[in-house]
């Protein structure tokens, strides 16, 4: 007997898999989450323009993208590279303790 695999209900279904994008992106080297999130949004826009869509695809929120990275880390597919640096975003200028960027890489 063969079981049918159906898509889960709810959520957004992007033309580019978030997990697949993260793995392909990290194949080129280590990177931090917000940089990967920005690159994913650019990729979604590129795909939408390539397909001639009138409306662009809905982009995932940072939190859901971060949860995908954390899930891949828990599964052991990617890992923390050991590299951290302070964020240089303009919104954190003047802060005594700036947030840290954690870099991830393929395991």
PDB file as gemmi writes it, atoms N, CA and C in Angstrom:
CRYST1    1.000    1.000    1.000  90.00  90.00  90.00 P 1                      
ATOM      1  N   UNK A   1       0.840  -1.171   0.000  1.00  0.00           N  
ATOM      2  CA  UNK A   1       0.000   0.000   0.000  1.00  0.00           C  
ATOM      3  C   UNK A   1       0.894   1.246   0.000  1.00  0.00           C  
ATOM      4  N   UNK A   2       0.570   2.198  -0.830  1.00  0.00           N  
ATOM      5  CA  UNK A   2       1.375   3.412  -0.951  1.00  0.00           C  
ATOM      6  C   UNK A   2       0.668   4.571  -0.262  1.00  0.00           C  
ATOM      7  N   UNK A   3       1.404   5.273   0.596  1.00  0.00           N  
ATOM      8  CA  UNK A   3       0.835   6.424   1.286  1.00  0.00           C  
ATOM      9  C   UNK A   3       1.029   7.671   0.441  1.00  0.00           C  
ATOM     10  N   UNK A   4      -0.001   8.503   0.366  1.00  0.00           N  
ATOM     11  CA  UNK A   4       0.114   9.761  -0.349  1.00  0.00           C  
ATOM     12  C   UNK A   4       0.759  10.804   0.559  1.00  0.00           C  
ATOM     13  N   UNK A   5       1.667  11.559   0.001  1.00  0.00           N  
ATOM     14  CA  UNK A   5       2.301  12.644   0.739  1.00  0.00           C  
ATOM     15  C   UNK A   5       1.630  13.934   0.298  1.00  0.00           C  
ATOM     16  N   UNK A   6       1.028  14.620   1.234  1.00  0.00           N  
ATOM     17  CA  UNK A   6       0.344  15.872   0.913  1.00  0.00           C  
ATOM     18  C   UNK A   6       1.066  17.023   1.585  1.00  0.00           C  
ATOM     19  N   UNK A   7       0.905  18.190   1.023  1.00  0.00           N  
ATOM     20  CA  UNK A   7       1.497  19.379   1.621  1.00  0.00           C  
ATOM     21  C   UNK A   7       0.801  19.686   2.928  1.00  0.00           C  
ATOM     22  N   UNK A   8       1.567  20.221   3.859  1.00  0.00           N  
ATOM     23  CA  UNK A   8       0.982  20.613   5.132  1.00  0.00           C  
ATOM     24  C   UNK A   8       0.051  21.794   4.915  1.00  0.00           C  
ATOM     25  N   UNK A   9      -0.945  21.877   5.751  1.00  0.00           N  
ATOM     26  CA  UNK A   9      -1.879  22.982   5.643  1.00  0.00           C  
ATOM     27  C   UNK A   9      -1.285  24.234   6.260  1.00  0.00           C  
ATOM     28  N   UNK A  10      -1.650  25.370   5.703  1.00  0.00           N  
ATOM     29  CA  UNK A  10      -1.216  26.639   6.257  1.00  0.00           C  
ATOM     30  C   UNK A  10       0.211  26.991   5.897  1.00  0.00           C  
ATOM     31  N   UNK A  11       0.630  28.167   6.323  1.00  0.00           N  
ATOM     32  CA  UNK A  11       1.991  28.607   6.048  1.00  0.00           C  
ATOM     33  C   UNK A  11       2.153  29.078   4.618  1.00  0.00           C  
ATOM     34  N   UNK A  12       3.317  29.559   4.318  1.00  0.00           N  
ATOM     35  CA  UNK A  12       3.616  30.027   2.977  1.00  0.00           C  
ATOM     36  C   UNK A  12       4.443  28.986   2.248  1.00  0.00           C  
ATOM     37  N   UNK A  13       4.134  28.786   0.995  1.00  0.00           N  
ATOM     38  CA  UNK A  13       4.872  27.841   0.186  1.00  0.00           C  
ATOM     39  C   UNK A  13       5.681  28.632  -0.836  1.00  0.00           C  
ATOM     40  N   UNK A  14       6.981  28.721  -0.590  1.00  0.00           N  
ATOM     41  CA  UNK A  14       7.849  29.509  -1.440  1.00  0.00           C  
ATOM     42  C   UNK A  14       8.358  28.668  -2.605  1.00  0.00           C  
ATOM     43  N   UNK A  15       8.655  29.307  -3.731  1.00  0.00           N  
ATOM     44  CA  UNK A  15       9.180  28.560  -4.872  1.00  0.00           C  
ATOM     45  C   UNK A  15      10.598  28.044  -4.628  1.00  0.00           C  
ATOM     46  N   UNK A  16      11.290  28.641  -3.682  1.00  0.00           N  
ATOM     47  CA  UNK A  16      12.641  28.218  -3.320  1.00  0.00           C  
ATOM     48  C   UNK A  16      12.581  27.728  -1.877  1.00  0.00           C  
ATOM     49  N   UNK A  17      12.951  26.487  -1.643  1.00  0.00           N  
ATOM     50  CA  UNK A  17      12.920  25.911  -0.303  1.00  0.00           C  
ATOM     51  C   UNK A  17      13.869  26.680   0.618  1.00  0.00           C  
ATOM     52  N   UNK A  18      13.383  27.027   1.809  1.00  0.00           N  
ATOM     53  CA  UNK A  18      14.216  27.752   2.768  1.00  0.00           C  
ATOM     54  C   UNK A  18      15.398  26.881   3.193  1.00  0.00           C  
ATOM     55  N   UNK A  19      15.115  25.631   3.532  1.00  0.00           N  
ATOM     56  CA  UNK A  19      16.188  24.716   3.953  1.00  0.00           C  
ATOM     57  C   UNK A  19      17.206  24.512   2.827  1.00  0.00           C  
ATOM     58  N   UNK A  20      16.707  24.296   1.626  1.00  0.00           N  
ATOM     59  CA  UNK A  20      17.606  24.101   0.489  1.00  0.00           C  
ATOM     60  C   UNK A  20      18.460  25.323   0.223  1.00  0.00           C  
ATOM     61  N   UNK A  21      17.845  26.507   0.340  1.00  0.00           N  
ATOM     62  CA  UNK A  21      18.598  27.739   0.119  1.00  0.00           C  
ATOM     63  C   UNK A  21      19.700  27.886   1.157  1.00  0.00           C  
ATOM     64  N   UNK A  22      19.381  27.615   2.421  1.00  0.00           N  
ATOM     65  CA  UNK A  22      20.379  27.751   3.485  1.00  0.00           C  
ATOM     66  C   UNK A  22      21.562  26.815   3.228  1.00  0.00           C  
ATOM     67  N   UNK A  23      21.258  25.571   2.868  1.00  0.00           N  
ATOM     68  CA  UNK A  23      22.327  24.600   2.622  1.00  0.00           C  
ATOM     69  C   UNK A  23      23.173  24.993   1.413  1.00  0.00           C  
ATOM     70  N   UNK A  24      22.530  25.456   0.341  1.00  0.00           N  
ATOM     71  CA  UNK A  24      23.285  25.892  -0.843  1.00  0.00           C  
ATOM     72  C   UNK A  24      24.113  27.134  -0.550  1.00  0.00           C  
ATOM     73  N   UNK A  25      23.545  28.043   0.231  1.00  0.00           N  
ATOM     74  CA  UNK A  25      24.242  29.288   0.563  1.00  0.00           C  
ATOM     75  C   UNK A  25      25.471  28.995   1.422  1.00  0.00           C  
ATOM     76  N   UNK A  26      25.333  28.084   2.382  1.00  0.00           N  
ATOM     77  CA  UNK A  26      26.457  27.766   3.265  1.00  0.00           C  
ATOM     78  C   UNK A  26      27.492  26.892   2.581  1.00  0.00           C  
ATOM     79  N   UNK A  27      27.163  26.328   1.423  1.00  0.00           N  
ATOM     80  CA  UNK A  27      28.147  25.545   0.680  1.00  0.00           C  
ATOM     81  C   UNK A  27      29.275  26.434   0.165  1.00  0.00           C  
ATOM     82  N   UNK A  28      29.010  27.739   0.025  1.00  0.00           N  
ATOM     83  CA  UNK A  28      30.028  28.667  -0.451  1.00  0.00           C  
ATOM     84  C   UNK A  28      30.902  29.201   0.679  1.00  0.00           C  
ATOM     85  N   UNK A  29      30.499  28.999   1.936  1.00  0.00           N  
ATOM     86  CA  UNK A  29      31.270  29.484   3.082  1.00  0.00           C  
ATOM     87  C   UNK A  29      30.354  29.814   4.238  1.00  0.00           C  
ATOM     88  N   UNK A  30      30.946  30.175   5.373  1.00  0.00           N  
ATOM     89  CA  UNK A  30      30.118  30.474   6.546  1.00  0.00           C  
ATOM     90  C   UNK A  30      29.469  31.847   6.428  1.00  0.00           C  
ATOM     91  N   UNK A  31      28.356  32.023   7.135  1.00  0.00           N  
ATOM     92  CA  UNK A  31      27.615  33.286   7.089  1.00  0.00           C  
ATOM     93  C   UNK A  31      26.727  33.381   8.317  1.00  0.00           C  
ATOM     94  N   UNK A  32      26.237  34.599   8.602  1.00  0.00           N  
ATOM     95  CA  UNK A  32      25.350  34.798   9.736  1.00  0.00           C  
ATOM     96  C   UNK A  32      23.893  34.889   9.256  1.00  0.00           C  
ATOM     97  N   UNK A  33      22.963  34.734  10.184  1.00  0.00           N  
ATOM     98  CA  UNK A  33      21.558  34.528   9.845  1.00  0.00           C  
ATOM     99  C   UNK A  33      20.956  35.706   9.082  1.00  0.00           C  
ATOM    100  N   UNK A  34      21.176  36.930   9.522  1.00  0.00           N  
ATOM    101  CA  UNK A  34      20.521  38.059   8.852  1.00  0.00           C  
ATOM    102  C   UNK A  34      21.044  38.257   7.433  1.00  0.00           C  
ATOM    103  N   UNK A  35      22.289  37.929   7.196  1.00  0.00           N  
ATOM    104  CA  UNK A  35      22.828  38.020   5.843  1.00  0.00           C  
ATOM    105  C   UNK A  35      22.185  36.963   4.943  1.00  0.00           C  
ATOM    106  N   UNK A  36      22.010  35.746   5.476  1.00  0.00           N  
ATOM    107  CA  UNK A  36      21.338  34.696   4.709  1.00  0.00           C  
ATOM    108  C   UNK A  36      19.886  35.064   4.431  1.00  0.00           C  
ATOM    109  N   UNK A  37      19.231  35.694   5.412  1.00  0.00           N  
ATOM    110  CA  UNK A  37      17.836  36.105   5.250  1.00  0.00           C  
ATOM    111  C   UNK A  37      17.706  37.153   4.144  1.00  0.00           C  
ATOM    112  N   UNK A  38      18.606  38.126   4.123  1.00  0.00           N  
ATOM    113  CA  UNK A  38      18.589  39.138   3.060  1.00  0.00           C  
ATOM    114  C   UNK A  38      18.824  38.498   1.695  1.00  0.00           C  
ATOM    115  N   UNK A  39      19.767  37.567   1.620  1.00  0.00           N  
ATOM    116  CA  UNK A  39      20.061  36.896   0.349  1.00  0.00           C  
ATOM    117  C   UNK A  39      18.864  36.071  -0.120  1.00  0.00           C  
ATOM    118  N   UNK A  40      18.140  35.458   0.811  1.00  0.00           N  
ATOM    119  CA  UNK A  40      16.954  34.671   0.446  1.00  0.00           C  
ATOM    120  C   UNK A  40      15.860  35.574  -0.123  1.00  0.00           C  
ATOM    121  N   UNK A  41      15.678  36.753   0.484  1.00  0.00           N  
ATOM    122  CA  UNK A  41      14.663  37.687  -0.024  1.00  0.00           C  
ATOM    123  C   UNK A  41      15.021  38.166  -1.430  1.00  0.00           C  
ATOM    124  N   UNK A  42      16.303  38.404  -1.680  1.00  0.00           N  
ATOM    125  CA  UNK A  42      16.748  38.803  -3.021  1.00  0.00           C  
ATOM    126  C   UNK A  42      16.482  37.679  -4.016  1.00  0.00           C  
ATOM    127  N   UNK A  43      16.730  36.439  -3.602  1.00  0.00           N  
ATOM    128  CA  UNK A  43      16.491  35.290  -4.477  1.00  0.00           C  
ATOM    129  C   UNK A  43      14.999  35.149  -4.807  1.00  0.00           C  
ATOM    130  N   UNK A  44      14.121  35.357  -3.820  1.00  0.00           N  
ATOM    131  CA  UNK A  44      12.681  35.295  -4.087  1.00  0.00           C  
ATOM    132  C   UNK A  44      12.260  36.368  -5.086  1.00  0.00           C  
ATOM    133  N   UNK A  45      12.791  37.566  -4.945  1.00  0.00           N  
ATOM    134  CA  UNK A  45      12.475  38.642  -5.893  1.00  0.00           C  
ATOM    135  C   UNK A  45      12.978  38.302  -7.290  1.00  0.00           C  
ATOM    136  N   UNK A  46      14.173  37.711  -7.375  1.00  0.00           N  
ATOM    137  CA  UNK A  46      14.721  37.327  -8.669  1.00  0.00           C  
ATOM    138  C   UNK A  46      13.836  36.285  -9.353  1.00  0.00           C  
ATOM    139  N   UNK A  47      13.376  35.295  -8.591  1.00  0.00           N  
ATOM    140  CA  UNK A  47      12.517  34.246  -9.147  1.00  0.00           C  
ATOM    141  C   UNK A  47      11.186  34.839  -9.611  1.00  0.00           C  
ATOM    142  N   UNK A  48      10.629  35.772  -8.829  1.00  0.00           N  
ATOM    143  CA  UNK A  48       9.360  36.392  -9.197  1.00  0.00           C  
ATOM    144  C   UNK A  48       9.490  37.185 -10.490  1.00  0.00           C  
ATOM    145  N   UNK A  49      10.573  37.938 -10.631  1.00  0.00           N  
ATOM    146  CA  UNK A  49      10.786  38.709 -11.854  1.00  0.00           C  
ATOM    147  C   UNK A  49      11.039  37.799 -13.045  1.00  0.00           C  
ATOM    148  N   UNK A  50      11.764  36.707 -12.797  1.00  0.00           N  
ATOM    149  CA  UNK A  50      12.067  35.755 -13.859  1.00  0.00           C  
ATOM    150  C   UNK A  50      10.790  35.095 -14.388  1.00  0.00           C  
ATOM    151  N   UNK A  51       9.844  34.830 -13.482  1.00  0.00           N  
ATOM    152  CA  UNK A  51       8.584  34.201 -13.870  1.00  0.00           C  
ATOM    153  C   UNK A  51       7.561  35.212 -14.379  1.00  0.00           C  
ATOM    154  N   UNK A  52       7.904  36.491 -14.320  1.00  0.00           N  
ATOM    155  CA  UNK A  52       7.001  37.528 -14.800  1.00  0.00           C  
ATOM    156  C   UNK A  52       5.784  37.724 -13.916  1.00  0.00           C  
ATOM    157  N   UNK A  53       5.943  37.480 -12.636  1.00  0.00           N  
ATOM    158  CA  UNK A  53       4.808  37.631 -11.712  1.00  0.00           C  
ATOM    159  C   UNK A  53       4.452  39.096 -11.527  1.00  0.00           C  
ATOM    160  N   UNK A  54       3.173  39.338 -11.412  1.00  0.00           N  
ATOM    161  CA  UNK A  54       2.700  40.697 -11.170  1.00  0.00           C  
ATOM    162  C   UNK A  54       3.006  41.106  -9.731  1.00  0.00           C  
ATOM    163  N   UNK A  55       2.806  40.162  -8.815  1.00  0.00           N  
ATOM    164  CA  UNK A  55       3.093  40.405  -7.400  1.00  0.00           C  
ATOM    165  C   UNK A  55       4.250  39.510  -6.985  1.00  0.00           C  
ATOM    166  N   UNK A  56       5.090  40.040  -6.152  1.00  0.00           N  
ATOM    167  CA  UNK A  56       6.227  39.260  -5.682  1.00  0.00           C  
ATOM    168  C   UNK A  56       5.788  38.292  -4.602  1.00  0.00           C  
ATOM    169  N   UNK A  57       6.638  37.331  -4.309  1.00  0.00           N  
ATOM    170  CA  UNK A  57       6.325  36.343  -3.288  1.00  0.00           C  
ATOM    171  C   UNK A  57       6.410  36.960  -1.902  1.00  0.00           C  
ATOM    172  N   UNK A  58       5.603  36.413  -0.992  1.00  0.00           N  
ATOM    173  CA  UNK A  58       5.669  36.829   0.409  1.00  0.00           C  
ATOM    174  C   UNK A  58       6.992  36.345   0.988  1.00  0.00           C  
ATOM    175  N   UNK A  59       7.701  37.209   1.647  1.00  0.00           N  
ATOM    176  CA  UNK A  59       9.000  36.855   2.206  1.00  0.00           C  
ATOM    177  C   UNK A  59       8.818  36.369   3.645  1.00  0.00           C  
ATOM    178  N   UNK A  60       9.572  35.347   4.049  1.00  0.00           N  
ATOM    179  CA  UNK A  60       9.432  34.859   5.424  1.00  0.00           C  
ATOM    180  C   UNK A  60       9.962  35.889   6.412  1.00  0.00           C  
ATOM    181  N   UNK A  61       9.358  35.911   7.573  1.00  0.00           N  
ATOM    182  CA  UNK A  61       9.836  36.791   8.641  1.00  0.00           C  
ATOM    183  C   UNK A  61      11.201  36.316   9.120  1.00  0.00           C  
ATOM    184  N   UNK A  62      11.925  37.216   9.730  1.00  0.00           N  
ATOM    185  CA  UNK A  62      13.262  36.878  10.227  1.00  0.00           C  
ATOM    186  C   UNK A  62      13.177  35.739  11.228  1.00  0.00           C  
ATOM    187  N   UNK A  63      12.180  35.786  12.103  1.00  0.00           N  
ATOM    188  CA  UNK A  63      12.068  34.770  13.149  1.00  0.00           C  
ATOM    189  C   UNK A  63      11.878  33.371  12.558  1.00  0.00           C  
ATOM    190  N   UNK A  64      11.014  33.241  11.551  1.00  0.00           N  
ATOM    191  CA  UNK A  64      10.788  31.919  10.970  1.00  0.00           C  
ATOM    192  C   UNK A  64      12.036  31.440  10.219  1.00  0.00           C  
ATOM    193  N   UNK A  65      12.764  32.363   9.591  1.00  0.00           N  
ATOM    194  CA  UNK A  65      14.010  31.998   8.926  1.00  0.00           C  
ATOM    195  C   UNK A  65      15.039  31.549   9.966  1.00  0.00           C  
ATOM    196  N   UNK A  66      15.107  32.280  11.075  1.00  0.00           N  
ATOM    197  CA  UNK A  66      16.023  31.926  12.158  1.00  0.00           C  
ATOM    198  C   UNK A  66      15.677  30.548  12.727  1.00  0.00           C  
ATOM    199  N   UNK A  67      14.391  30.243  12.834  1.00  0.00           N  
ATOM    200  CA  UNK A  67      13.981  28.932  13.347  1.00  0.00           C  
ATOM    201  C   UNK A  67      14.399  27.813  12.382  1.00  0.00           C  
ATOM    202  N   UNK A  68      14.382  28.087  11.085  1.00  0.00           N  
ATOM    203  CA  UNK A  68      14.853  27.090  10.123  1.00  0.00           C  
ATOM    204  C   UNK A  68      16.340  26.824  10.295  1.00  0.00           C  
ATOM    205  N   UNK A  69      17.114  27.878  10.535  1.00  0.00           N  
ATOM    206  CA  UNK A  69      18.552  27.714  10.772  1.00  0.00           C  
ATOM    207  C   UNK A  69      18.778  26.912  12.052  1.00  0.00           C  
ATOM    208  N   UNK A  70      18.021  27.228  13.114  1.00  0.00           N  
ATOM    209  CA  UNK A  70      18.174  26.514  14.377  1.00  0.00           C  
ATOM    210  C   UNK A  70      17.784  25.042  14.234  1.00  0.00           C  
ATOM    211  N   UNK A  71      16.761  24.761  13.425  1.00  0.00           N  
ATOM    212  CA  UNK A  71      16.342  23.384  13.208  1.00  0.00           C  
ATOM    213  C   UNK A  71      17.433  22.595  12.474  1.00  0.00           C  
ATOM    214  N   UNK A  72      18.048  23.211  11.471  1.00  0.00           N  
ATOM    215  CA  UNK A  72      19.143  22.555  10.762  1.00  0.00           C  
ATOM    216  C   UNK A  72      20.328  22.307  11.696  1.00  0.00           C  
ATOM    217  N   UNK A  73      20.564  23.242  12.626  1.00  0.00           N  
ATOM    218  CA  UNK A  73      21.656  23.063  13.590  1.00  0.00           C  
ATOM    219  C   UNK A  73      21.339  21.915  14.555  1.00  0.00           C  
ATOM    220  N   UNK A  74      20.081  21.815  14.995  1.00  0.00           N  
ATOM    221  CA  UNK A  74      19.698  20.721  15.894  1.00  0.00           C  
ATOM    222  C   UNK A  74      19.800  19.368  15.196  1.00  0.00           C  
ATOM    223  N   UNK A  75      19.489  19.344  13.899  1.00  0.00           N  
ATOM    224  CA  UNK A  75      19.579  18.094  13.140  1.00  0.00           C  
ATOM    225  C   UNK A  75      21.026  17.700  12.870  1.00  0.00           C  
ATOM    226  N   UNK A  76      21.947  18.636  13.032  1.00  0.00           N  
ATOM    227  CA  UNK A  76      23.358  18.335  12.817  1.00  0.00           C  
ATOM    228  C   UNK A  76      23.817  18.567  11.390  1.00  0.00           C  
ATOM    229  N   UNK A  77      22.993  19.207  10.575  1.00  0.00           N  
ATOM    230  CA  UNK A  77      23.358  19.481   9.192  1.00  0.00           C  
ATOM    231  C   UNK A  77      24.318  20.663   9.094  1.00  0.00           C  
ATOM    232  N   UNK A  78      24.085  21.675   9.922  1.00  0.00           N  
ATOM    233  CA  UNK A  78      24.974  22.831   9.980  1.00  0.00           C  
ATOM    234  C   UNK A  78      25.435  22.995  11.421  1.00  0.00           C  
ATOM    235  N   UNK A  79      26.453  23.822  11.619  1.00  0.00           N  
ATOM    236  CA  UNK A  79      26.975  24.030  12.971  1.00  0.00           C  
ATOM    237  C   UNK A  79      27.498  25.449  13.123  1.00  0.00           C  
ATOM    238  N   UNK A  80      27.613  25.872  14.373  1.00  0.00           N  
ATOM    239  CA  UNK A  80      28.215  27.159  14.696  1.00  0.00           C  
ATOM    240  C   UNK A  80      29.694  27.072  14.370  1.00  0.00           C  
ATOM    241  N   UNK A  81      30.205  28.033  13.614  1.00  0.00           N  
ATOM    242  CA  UNK A  81      31.589  27.950  13.148  1.00  0.00           C  
ATOM    243  C   UNK A  81      32.602  28.380  14.207  1.00  0.00           C  
ATOM    244  N   UNK A  82      32.122  28.949  15.319  1.00  0.00           N  
ATOM    245  CA  UNK A  82      33.042  29.416  16.355  1.00  0.00           C  
ATOM    246  C   UNK A  82      33.402  30.872  16.179  1.00  0.00           C  
ATOM    247  N   UNK A  83      32.915  31.488  15.123  1.00  0.00           N  
ATOM    248  CA  UNK A  83      33.232  32.884  14.834  1.00  0.00           C  
ATOM    249  C   UNK A  83      32.062  33.772  15.231  1.00  0.00           C  
ATOM    250  N   UNK A  84      32.339  34.784  16.019  1.00  0.00           N  
ATOM    251  CA  UNK A  84      31.344  35.775  16.425  1.00  0.00           C  
ATOM    252  C   UNK A  84      31.965  37.158  16.288  1.00  0.00           C  
ATOM    253  N   UNK A  85      31.138  38.111  15.925  1.00  0.00           N  
ATOM    254  CA  UNK A  85      31.605  39.503  15.902  1.00  0.00           C  
ATOM    255  C   UNK A  85      30.430  40.415  16.211  1.00  0.00           C  
ATOM    256  N   UNK A  86      30.760  41.604  16.688  1.00  0.00           N  
ATOM    257  CA  UNK A  86      29.710  42.565  17.013  1.00  0.00           C  
ATOM    258  C   UNK A  86      29.045  43.067  15.742  1.00  0.00           C  
ATOM    259  N   UNK A  87      27.751  43.324  15.834  1.00  0.00           N  
ATOM    260  CA  UNK A  87      27.017  43.848  14.698  1.00  0.00           C  
ATOM    261  C   UNK A  87      27.445  45.282  14.429  1.00  0.00           C  
ATOM    262  N   UNK A  88      27.593  45.620  13.151  1.00  0.00           N  
ATOM    263  CA  UNK A  88      27.978  46.988  12.795  1.00  0.00           C  
ATOM    264  C   UNK A  88      26.801  47.746  12.183  1.00  0.00           C  
ATOM    265  N   UNK A  89      25.580  47.269  12.404  1.00  0.00           N  
ATOM    266  CA  UNK A  89      24.399  47.940  11.868  1.00  0.00           C  
ATOM    267  C   UNK A  89      24.264  49.337  12.471  1.00  0.00           C  
ATOM    268  N   UNK A  90      23.826  50.301  11.668  1.00  0.00           N  
ATOM    269  CA  UNK A  90      23.701  51.670  12.169  1.00  0.00           C  
ATOM    270  C   UNK A  90      22.708  51.804  13.327  1.00  0.00           C  
ATOM    271  N   UNK A  91      21.743  50.907  13.402  1.00  0.00           N  
ATOM    272  CA  UNK A  91      20.742  51.009  14.461  1.00  0.00           C  
ATOM    273  C   UNK A  91      21.329  50.756  15.849  1.00  0.00           C  
ATOM    274  N   UNK A  92      22.525  50.154  15.907  1.00  0.00           N  
ATOM    275  CA  UNK A  92      23.142  49.847  17.191  1.00  0.00           C  
ATOM    276  C   UNK A  92      24.266  50.811  17.558  1.00  0.00           C  
ATOM    277  N   UNK A  93      24.425  51.905  16.805  1.00  0.00           N  
ATOM    278  CA  UNK A  93      25.463  52.883  17.128  1.00  0.00           C  
ATOM    279  C   UNK A  93      25.142  53.521  18.474  1.00  0.00           C  
ATOM    280  N   UNK A  94      26.168  53.637  19.299  1.00  0.00           N  
ATOM    281  CA  UNK A  94      25.999  54.233  20.611  1.00  0.00           C  
ATOM    282  C   UNK A  94      25.646  53.214  21.689  1.00  0.00           C  
ATOM    283  N   UNK A  95      25.395  51.993  21.324  1.00  0.00           N  
ATOM    284  CA  UNK A  95      25.104  50.959  22.312  1.00  0.00           C  
ATOM    285  C   UNK A  95      26.413  50.520  22.966  1.00  0.00           C  
ATOM    286  N   UNK A  96      26.380  50.342  24.253  1.00  0.00           N  
ATOM    287  CA  UNK A  96      27.569  49.879  24.956  1.00  0.00           C  
ATOM    288  C   UNK A  96      27.858  48.419  24.617  1.00  0.00           C  
ATOM    289  N   UNK A  97      26.825  47.586  24.619  1.00  0.00           N  
ATOM    290  CA  UNK A  97      26.956  46.171  24.281  1.00  0.00           C  
ATOM    291  C   UNK A  97      26.118  45.895  23.050  1.00  0.00           C  
ATOM    292  N   UNK A  98      26.781  45.691  21.925  1.00  0.00           N  
ATOM    293  CA  UNK A  98      26.071  45.435  20.668  1.00  0.00           C  
ATOM    294  C   UNK A  98      25.764  43.945  20.532  1.00  0.00           C  
ATOM    295  N   UNK A  99      24.686  43.600  19.802  1.00  0.00           N  
ATOM    296  CA  UNK A  99      24.383  42.182  19.566  1.00  0.00           C  
ATOM    297  C   UNK A  99      25.508  41.514  18.783  1.00  0.00           C  
ATOM    298  N   UNK A 100      25.664  40.223  19.012  1.00  0.00           N  
ATOM    299  CA  UNK A 100      26.719  39.458  18.354  1.00  0.00           C  
ATOM    300  C   UNK A 100      26.169  38.732  17.139  1.00  0.00           C  
ATOM    301  N   UNK A 101      26.968  38.676  16.080  1.00  0.00           N  
ATOM    302  CA  UNK A 101      26.638  37.889  14.898  1.00  0.00           C  
ATOM    303  C   UNK A 101      27.306  36.535  15.046  1.00  0.00           C  
ATOM    304  N   UNK A 102      26.504  35.478  14.970  1.00  0.00           N  
ATOM    305  CA  UNK A 102      27.044  34.107  15.038  1.00  0.00           C  
ATOM    306  C   UNK A 102      27.089  33.543  13.633  1.00  0.00           C  
ATOM    307  N   UNK A 103      28.217  33.064  13.242  1.00  0.00           N  
ATOM    308  CA  UNK A 103      28.403  32.502  11.905  1.00  0.00           C  
ATOM    309  C   UNK A 103      28.170  30.992  11.929  1.00  0.00           C  
ATOM    310  N   UNK A 104      27.503  30.504  10.880  1.00  0.00           N  
ATOM    311  CA  UNK A 104      27.213  29.068  10.743  1.00  0.00           C  
ATOM    312  C   UNK A 104      27.886  28.536   9.482  1.00  0.00           C  
ATOM    313  N   UNK A 105      28.144  27.227   9.484  1.00  0.00           N  
ATOM    314  CA  UNK A 105      28.760  26.570   8.331  1.00  0.00           C  
ATOM    315  C   UNK A 105      28.176  25.163   8.205  1.00  0.00           C  
ATOM    316  N   UNK A 106      28.413  24.547   7.052  1.00  0.00           N  
ATOM    317  CA  UNK A 106      27.987  23.163   6.866  1.00  0.00           C  
ATOM    318  C   UNK A 106      28.837  22.260   7.752  1.00  0.00           C  
ATOM    319  N   UNK A 107      28.245  21.211   8.227  1.00  0.00           N  
ATOM    320  CA  UNK A 107      28.977  20.279   9.079  1.00  0.00           C  
ATOM    321  C   UNK A 107      29.703  19.253   8.261  1.00  0.00           C  
TER     322      UNK A 107                                                      
END                                                                             
